[in-house]
Amino acid sequence: MLTTPTVERLRELGLAAMADALLHQRETEGIEELGFEERLGLLLDIEHTARENRRLERRLREAHLRLPASLEDVDARASRGLDRSLVLSFADETWLRQHAVVLISGPTGTGKSYLACALGQSAARLGHSVHYYRTMRLVEEIALAHVQGKWERLLSRLAKIDLLILDDFSTAPLTAAQGRDLLEIVDDRVQRRSTIVASQLPVSKWHELIGDPTVADAVLDRLVHGAYRFELRGESQRKLRSTPPAAATRDQDP
């Protein structure tokens, strides 16, 4: 007799998953054999799981990851310059607690964005805030923030993100002013938050991308030392995925 008003009260309190679970319990044969605390515990577990799933969905939505990637699906063959055990170690949040920097480089199509997004998804699943940017999109957002007088607000928001991903770092060189903005962003994050930078160019060439050599020195000093580095190699993954099986077979014929 009390089930319906109890369900209604649970919904009023924002415990919808718990309310649905209570209705399900009512229809479950043999549930009466469990004690009150056991049944209550099951209801609480279901509500907790539902809330965690909603939080994860929100974090992934706010992350704006470019690809739906996961660490388990990363092609970690040695021929690609990846150590599978190292890749999978990022499923643990130790690197995030260490506020580590991850640098990913390699030719076009070798899977840099996929790896960066996989790391981002892993961080989100571990409960951390993540935001993905293509570097020039962030540069555009910074320019607009300067015009609108919102640069300090944007800088503060970026500093609070647990994992900031800067992809396509090498698509265009940065002016001296843009380099200084990047330095402020990076400087706020050193030993406080984690950062991923992905680029087509090897790390040794990144200095040339920033207009002011002094600023470039400062940016790289904060990014490179002690960073995890993935240098991808091999054929374009896009090309391999798009090659029909028959064509692949023909390519192997003498």
C-alpha positions as a Markdown table, in Angstrom:
| # | Residue | x | y | z |
|---|---|---|---|---|
| 1 | Met | 0.0 | 0.0 | 0.0 |
| 2 | Leu | 2.9 | 2.3 | 0.7 |
| 3 | Thr | 4.8 | 1.6 | -2.5 |
| 4 | Thr | 3.1 | 4.2 | -4.7 |
| 5 | Pro | 3.4 | 7.2 | -2.4 |
| 6 | Thr | 7.0 | 6.2 | -1.5 |
| 7 | Val | 7.8 | 6.1 | -5.2 |
| 8 | Glu | 6.3 | 9.5 | -5.8 |
| 9 | Arg | 8.2 | 10.9 | -2.8 |
| 10 | Leu | 11.5 | 9.4 | -4.2 |
| 11 | Arg | 10.9 | 11.1 | -7.5 |
| 12 | Glu | 10.1 | 14.4 | -5.8 |
| 13 | Leu | 13.5 | 14.1 | -4.1 |
| 14 | Gly | 15.3 | 13.5 | -7.4 |
| 15 | Leu | 15.8 | 9.8 | -6.8 |
| 16 | Ala | 14.3 | 8.6 | -10.0 |
| 17 | Ala | 16.6 | 5.6 | -10.4 |
| 18 | Met | 15.9 | 4.5 | -6.9 |
| 19 | Ala | 12.1 | 4.9 | -7.5 |
| 20 | Asp | 12.3 | 2.7 | -10.6 |
| 21 | Ala | 14.4 | 0.1 | -8.8 |
| 22 | Leu | 11.8 | 0.0 | -6.0 |
| 23 | Leu | 9.1 | -0.7 | -8.5 |
| 24 | His | 11.3 | -3.4 | -10.0 |
| 25 | Gln | 11.9 | -5.0 | -6.6 |
| 26 | Arg | 8.1 | -5.1 | -6.0 |
| 27 | Glu | 7.8 | -7.3 | -9.1 |
| 28 | Thr | 10.9 | -9.5 | -8.4 |
| 29 | Glu | 10.1 | -13.0 | -7.2 |
| 30 | Gly | 11.7 | -13.9 | -3.9 |
| 31 | Ile | 12.8 | -10.4 | -3.0 |
| 32 | Glu | 11.0 | -10.7 | 0.3 |
| 33 | Glu | 13.7 | -13.2 | 1.4 |
| 34 | Leu | 16.2 | -10.3 | 1.6 |
| 35 | Gly | 16.3 | -8.2 | 4.7 |
| 36 | Phe | 15.4 | -4.5 | 4.8 |
| 37 | Glu | 19.0 | -3.3 | 4.8 |
| 38 | Glu | 19.9 | -5.6 | 1.9 |
| 39 | Arg | 17.0 | -4.3 | -0.2 |
| 40 | Leu | 17.8 | -0.7 | 0.8 |
| 41 | Gly | 21.4 | -1.2 | -0.1 |
| 42 | Leu | 20.5 | -2.5 | -3.6 |
| 43 | Leu | 18.3 | 0.6 | -4.1 |
| 44 | Leu | 21.1 | 2.9 | -3.0 |
| 45 | Asp | 23.6 | 1.1 | -5.3 |
| 46 | Ile | 21.4 | 1.6 | -8.3 |
| 47 | Glu | 20.8 | 5.3 | -7.5 |
| 48 | His | 24.6 | 5.8 | -7.0 |
| 49 | Thr | 25.4 | 4.1 | -10.3 |
| 50 | Ala | 22.8 | 6.1 | -12.2 |
| 51 | Arg | 24.2 | 9.4 | -10.8 |
| 52 | Glu | 27.8 | 8.4 | -11.7 |
| 53 | Asn | 26.7 | 7.6 | -15.2 |
| 54 | Arg | 25.0 | 11.0 | -15.6 |
| 55 | Arg | 28.1 | 12.8 | -14.3 |
| 56 | Leu | 30.2 | 10.9 | -16.8 |
| 57 | Glu | 27.9 | 11.7 | -19.6 |
| 58 | Arg | 28.1 | 15.4 | -18.6 |
| 59 | Arg | 31.9 | 15.3 | -18.4 |
| 60 | Leu | 32.2 | 13.7 | -21.8 |
| 61 | Arg | 29.7 | 16.2 | -23.3 |
| 62 | Glu | 31.7 | 19.1 | -21.9 |
| 63 | Ala | 35.0 | 17.6 | -23.0 |
| 64 | His | 34.1 | 18.0 | -26.7 |
| 65 | Leu | 36.4 | 15.1 | -27.7 |
| 66 | Arg | 36.9 | 14.9 | -31.4 |
| 67 | Leu | 36.6 | 11.1 | -31.5 |
| 68 | Pro | 34.8 | 8.5 | -29.5 |
| 69 | Ala | 38.1 | 6.7 | -28.5 |
| 70 | Ser | 39.2 | 4.3 | -25.8 |
| 71 | Leu | 42.5 | 3.1 | -24.5 |
| 72 | Glu | 41.6 | -0.5 | -25.1 |
| 73 | Asp | 41.0 | 0.2 | -28.8 |
| 74 | Val | 44.3 | 2.0 | -29.4 |
| 75 | Asp | 46.5 | 0.1 | -32.0 |
| 76 | Ala | 49.5 | -0.3 | -29.7 |
| 77 | Arg | 51.8 | -2.4 | -32.0 |
| 78 | Ala | 55.5 | -1.8 | -31.5 |
| 79 | Ser | 55.8 | -0.9 | -35.2 |
| 80 | Arg | 53.7 | 2.2 | -34.5 |
| 81 | Gly | 56.0 | 3.4 | -31.7 |
| 82 | Leu | 53.6 | 2.4 | -28.9 |
| 83 | Asp | 54.1 | 0.3 | -25.9 |
| 84 | Arg | 50.8 | -1.3 | -25.0 |
| 85 | Ser | 51.5 | -1.7 | -21.3 |
| 86 | Leu | 52.4 | 2.0 | -21.2 |
| 87 | Val | 49.3 | 3.0 | -23.0 |
| 88 | Leu | 47.1 | 0.9 | -20.7 |
| 89 | Ser | 48.8 | 2.3 | -17.6 |
| 90 | Phe | 47.0 | 5.6 | -18.4 |
| 91 | Ala | 43.8 | 3.9 | -17.3 |
| 92 | Asp | 45.0 | 4.6 | -13.8 |
| 93 | Glu | 44.8 | 8.2 | -12.6 |
| 94 | Thr | 48.3 | 8.4 | -11.3 |
| 95 | Trp | 49.4 | 10.5 | -14.2 |
| 96 | Leu | 46.6 | 12.9 | -13.6 |
| 97 | Arg | 47.4 | 13.2 | -9.9 |
| 98 | Gln | 51.0 | 13.9 | -10.9 |
| 99 | His | 49.7 | 16.7 | -13.2 |
| 100 | Ala | 51.7 | 15.1 | -16.0 |
| 101 | Val | 52.2 | 16.5 | -19.5 |
| 102 | Val | 51.8 | 14.1 | -22.5 |
| 103 | Leu | 53.4 | 15.0 | -25.8 |
| 104 | Ile | 52.2 | 13.1 | -28.9 |
| 105 | Ser | 53.9 | 13.5 | -32.3 |
| 106 | Gly | 53.8 | 11.8 | -35.7 |
| 107 | Pro | 52.9 | 12.1 | -39.3 |
| 108 | Thr | 49.4 | 12.8 | -40.5 |
| 109 | Gly | 47.0 | 9.9 | -39.9 |
| 110 | Thr | 49.1 | 7.9 | -37.5 |
| 111 | Gly | 46.5 | 8.2 | -34.7 |
| 112 | Lys | 47.6 | 11.2 | -32.7 |
| 113 | Ser | 44.1 | 12.6 | -32.2 |
| 114 | Tyr | 42.7 | 9.1 | -31.4 |
| 115 | Leu | 45.3 | 8.6 | -28.7 |
| 116 | Ala | 44.7 | 12.0 | -27.3 |
| 117 | Cys | 41.0 | 11.5 | -27.2 |
| 118 | Ala | 41.4 | 8.0 | -25.7 |
| 119 | Leu | 43.5 | 9.6 | -22.9 |
| 120 | Gly | 40.8 | 12.2 | -22.5 |
| 121 | Gln | 38.0 | 9.7 | -22.2 |
| 122 | Ser | 40.0 | 7.7 | -19.6 |
| 123 | Ala | 40.4 | 10.9 | -17.6 |
| 124 | Ala | 36.7 | 11.6 | -17.8 |
| 125 | Arg | 35.9 | 8.1 | -16.6 |
| 126 | Leu | 38.2 | 8.6 | -13.7 |
| 127 | Gly | 36.1 | 11.6 | -12.6 |
| 128 | His | 38.3 | 14.4 | -14.1 |
| 129 | Ser | 37.2 | 17.4 | -16.1 |
| 130 | Val | 38.5 | 17.4 | -19.7 |
| 131 | His | 38.4 | 19.8 | -22.6 |
| 132 | Tyr | 39.7 | 19.2 | -26.1 |
| 133 | Tyr | 40.8 | 22.0 | -28.5 |
| 134 | Arg | 42.2 | 22.1 | -31.9 |
| 135 | Thr | 45.0 | 24.6 | -31.2 |
| 136 | Met | 44.0 | 27.2 | -33.8 |
| 137 | Arg | 40.4 | 27.0 | -32.5 |
| 138 | Leu | 41.7 | 27.9 | -29.0 |
| 139 | Val | 43.8 | 30.7 | -30.6 |
| 140 | Glu | 40.6 | 32.1 | -32.2 |
| 141 | Glu | 38.7 | 31.9 | -28.9 |
| 142 | Ile | 41.6 | 33.7 | -27.1 |
| 143 | Ala | 41.5 | 36.5 | -29.7 |
| 144 | Leu | 37.8 | 36.9 | -29.2 |
| 145 | Ala | 38.2 | 36.9 | -25.5 |
| 146 | His | 40.8 | 39.7 | -25.8 |
| 147 | Val | 38.4 | 41.8 | -27.9 |
| 148 | Gln | 35.5 | 41.3 | -25.5 |
| 149 | Gly | 37.6 | 41.9 | -22.4 |
| 150 | Lys | 37.1 | 38.3 | -21.2 |
| 151 | Trp | 40.7 | 37.0 | -21.5 |
| 152 | Glu | 41.2 | 36.8 | -17.7 |
| 153 | Arg | 37.9 | 34.9 | -17.3 |
| 154 | Leu | 38.9 | 32.4 | -20.1 |
| 155 | Leu | 42.4 | 32.0 | -18.6 |
| 156 | Ser | 40.9 | 31.2 | -15.2 |
| 157 | Arg | 38.5 | 28.7 | -16.7 |
| 158 | Leu | 41.3 | 26.9 | -18.6 |
| 159 | Ala | 43.4 | 26.8 | -15.5 |
| 160 | Lys | 40.7 | 24.8 | -13.7 |
| 161 | Ile | 40.3 | 22.0 | -16.3 |
| 162 | Asp | 42.0 | 18.9 | -15.0 |
| 163 | Leu | 43.1 | 17.8 | -18.5 |
| 164 | Leu | 43.5 | 20.2 | -21.4 |
| 165 | Ile | 44.1 | 18.7 | -24.8 |
| 166 | Leu | 45.7 | 20.8 | -27.5 |
| 167 | Asp | 45.5 | 18.9 | -30.8 |
| 168 | Asp | 47.0 | 19.9 | -34.2 |
| 169 | Phe | 49.6 | 22.1 | -32.6 |
| 170 | Ser | 51.6 | 22.4 | -35.9 |
| 171 | Thr | 48.9 | 23.5 | -38.3 |
| 172 | Ala | 50.0 | 27.1 | -38.3 |
| 173 | Pro | 52.8 | 29.1 | -36.6 |
| 174 | Leu | 51.9 | 31.3 | -33.6 |
| 175 | Thr | 52.6 | 35.1 | -33.5 |
| 176 | Ala | 54.6 | 36.5 | -30.6 |
| 177 | Ala | 51.4 | 37.6 | -29.0 |
| 178 | Gln | 49.7 | 34.3 | -29.4 |
| 179 | Gly | 52.8 | 32.6 | -28.0 |
| 180 | Arg | 52.6 | 34.8 | -24.9 |
| 181 | Asp | 49.0 | 33.8 | -24.4 |
| 182 | Leu | 49.9 | 30.1 | -24.7 |
| 183 | Leu | 52.7 | 30.7 | -22.2 |
| 184 | Glu | 50.2 | 32.1 | -19.7 |
| 185 | Ile | 47.9 | 29.1 | -20.2 |
| 186 | Val | 50.8 | 26.6 | -19.8 |
| 187 | Asp | 52.3 | 28.4 | -16.9 |
| 188 | Asp | 49.0 | 28.2 | -15.0 |
| 189 | Arg | 49.0 | 24.5 | -15.4 |
| 190 | Val | 52.5 | 23.4 | -14.6 |
| 191 | Gln | 52.4 | 21.1 | -11.6 |
| 192 | Arg | 48.8 | 21.9 | -11.1 |
| 193 | Arg | 46.9 | 20.3 | -14.0 |
| 194 | Ser | 47.6 | 17.8 | -16.8 |
| 195 | Thr | 48.1 | 18.8 | -20.4 |
| 196 | Ile | 48.2 | 16.9 | -23.7 |
| 197 | Val | 49.8 | 18.4 | -26.8 |
| 198 | Ala | 49.6 | 16.6 | -30.2 |
| 199 | Ser | 51.5 | 17.7 | -33.3 |
| 200 | Gln | 52.5 | 16.5 | -36.8 |
| 201 | Leu | 56.0 | 17.8 | -36.1 |
| 202 | Pro | 58.5 | 16.2 | -33.8 |
| 203 | Val | 59.0 | 18.0 | -30.5 |
| 204 | Ser | 62.4 | 19.2 | -31.7 |
| 205 | Lys | 60.6 | 21.4 | -34.3 |
| 206 | Trp | 58.1 | 23.0 | -31.9 |
| 207 | His | 60.3 | 25.9 | -31.1 |
| 208 | Glu | 60.0 | 27.1 | -34.6 |
| 209 | Leu | 56.2 | 27.3 | -34.3 |
| 210 | Ile | 56.3 | 30.2 | -31.8 |
| 211 | Gly | 57.2 | 33.6 | -33.1 |
| 212 | Asp | 59.2 | 34.9 | -30.1 |
| 213 | Pro | 62.2 | 32.6 | -29.4 |
| 214 | Thr | 62.3 | 33.7 | -25.7 |
| 215 | Val | 58.6 | 32.8 | -25.3 |
| 216 | Ala | 59.2 | 29.6 | -27.2 |
| 217 | Asp | 62.0 | 28.7 | -24.7 |
| 218 | Ala | 59.7 | 29.3 | -21.8 |
| 219 | Val | 56.7 | 27.3 | -23.2 |
| 220 | Leu | 58.8 | 24.3 | -24.1 |
| 221 | Asp | 60.7 | 24.4 | -20.8 |
| 222 | Arg | 57.3 | 24.0 | -19.1 |
| 223 | Leu | 56.0 | 21.3 | -21.5 |
| 224 | Val | 58.9 | 19.1 | -22.4 |
| 225 | His | 60.8 | 18.3 | -19.1 |
| 226 | Gly | 59.5 | 15.2 | -17.4 |
| 227 | Ala | 56.7 | 14.7 | -20.0 |
| 228 | Tyr | 55.4 | 11.4 | -21.3 |
| 229 | Arg | 56.2 | 11.3 | -25.0 |
| 230 | Phe | 54.6 | 9.2 | -27.7 |
| 231 | Glu | 56.3 | 9.4 | -31.1 |
| 232 | Leu | 53.9 | 7.6 | -33.5 |
| 233 | Arg | 55.0 | 6.2 | -36.8 |
| 234 | Gly | 53.8 | 3.9 | -39.6 |
| 235 | Glu | 51.3 | 4.3 | -42.4 |
| 236 | Ser | 48.2 | 6.5 | -42.1 |
| 237 | Gln | 45.5 | 4.7 | -40.1 |
| 238 | Arg | 42.9 | 6.4 | -42.2 |
| 239 | Lys | 44.4 | 5.0 | -45.4 |
| 240 | Leu | 44.6 | 1.5 | -43.9 |
| 241 | Arg | 41.0 | 1.6 | -42.7 |
| 242 | Ser | 39.7 | 2.8 | -46.1 |
| 243 | Thr | 41.6 | 0.2 | -48.2 |
| 244 | Pro | 39.2 | -2.6 | -49.4 |
| 245 | Pro | 40.4 | -6.1 | -48.6 |
| 246 | Ala | 40.7 | -7.1 | -52.2 |
| 247 | Ala | 42.8 | -4.0 | -53.0 |
| 248 | Ala | 45.0 | -4.7 | -50.0 |
| 249 | Thr | 45.6 | -8.2 | -51.3 |
| 250 | Arg | 46.5 | -6.9 | -54.8 |
| 251 | Asp | 49.0 | -4.5 | -53.3 |
| 252 | Gln | 50.9 | -7.5 | -51.8 |
| 253 | Asp | 51.2 | -9.3 | -55.1 |
| 254 | Pro | 54.6 | -9.3 | -56.8 |
